[in-house]
Amino acid sequence: MTTPPLLSPPARHPALPTLRQSLVALLITLQLSWVLSALSSGPFLSVLLRIGFIGALLLLTYTASGALRWRPLPRLLAVVLVAPVATLAIFVLTEHIPARRELVLGYIMLAILSVVVGTLVTLAALRVERRAKERAARLREERERDTLERELTAARLRLLQAQIEPHFLFNTLANIAALVEAKSDNAGPVLRHLIAYLKAAMPRLNDADATLDTELQLVRAYLELMHMRMPDRLRFSVRVAPELNSLPFPAMALLTLVENAVRHGIDPSLEGGRIEVGGKADASGRVSLWVGDSGQGMSESAQPGTGLANVRTRLQAFYGPGARLDLHEETPHGVHVELTFTPRSAT
């Protein structure tokens, strides 16, 4: 047995007042009726019916002119013109003609009061409406700006990643070429490991959903390759807290730091050295990842290269401006590069 679909309530006609507008008009009508009833010593219900009739016509005039998309001044003039007409209509409908002079004067005063109150309430309503439109326009602009910023960030990430990938591949192929030229027995195994590594790495180069775990797999595979190339000169360890494995992380960022440690720290050093990759999160949720090497270290004239600049930019685009890349020289020699950031889920 199928359940019949629920019927949605009919849409409100744009010329009709909203519930909020009706409640505001009712509140003003009650207050004004109470004041006029006290001043004229007339029955409250009789005054309420007359003021309510005028208020209802003025409210319908305001909403109908808004549905016609009139500008504020024509809408105000429409309310001002309808106020005396509504007063005349209630006079004709409820009083005997000819009426007493005092009664006519009372309705004239009521028409003037309707014009004054209608004008003030209309001006207040137009002001509230204008502020609501400005707020809606501001929110719309903010949403559009956020969308553009996300698209710009994605474009920057793609551009920076496109710069990093050839840099890594060309350096790795250059290492293979050096082994072949030296007729090293390790050339064949290294080449096979490189092919296996590239098969695993290539699908991830443009992976927007890459995690730290996939990045660490690439780091370990790369270090294994480099260890085969120089087994007596390179030692390494990868120790990252297991709870960080599922953390979203920009692909190839940590690998770029490891590659720099090999190329600029271990390779130029006659003794070689050790590379340590680590990571942890503090009590506030801020994450630290680091790559340290005991290689040659930085010369006095050394300047951070394109790889480090790209990693810093990608990290800030991925995690926000609070993300940092810090470079320190180790004692007695070596370099320590540390990434600190707050994960997106905790930002």
Secondary structure, 3 states (H helix, E strand, C coil): CCCCCCCCCCCCCCCCCCHHHHHHHHHHHHHHHHHHHHHHCCCHHHHHHHHHHHHHHHHHHHHHHHHCCCCHHHHHHHHHHHHHHHHHHHHHHHCCCCCCHHHHHHHHHHHHHHHHHHHHHHHHHHHHHHHHHHHHHHHHHHHHHHHHHHHHHHHHHHHHHHHHHHHHHHHHHHHHHHHHHCCCCCHHHHHHHHHHHHHHHHHHCCCCCCEHHHHHHHHHHHHHHHHHHCCCCEEEEEEECHHHCCCECCCCHHHHHHHHHHHHHHCCCCCCEEEEEEEEECCCCCEEEEEEECCCCCCCCCCCCHHHHHHHHHHHHHHCCCCEEEEEECCCCCEEEEEEECCHHHC
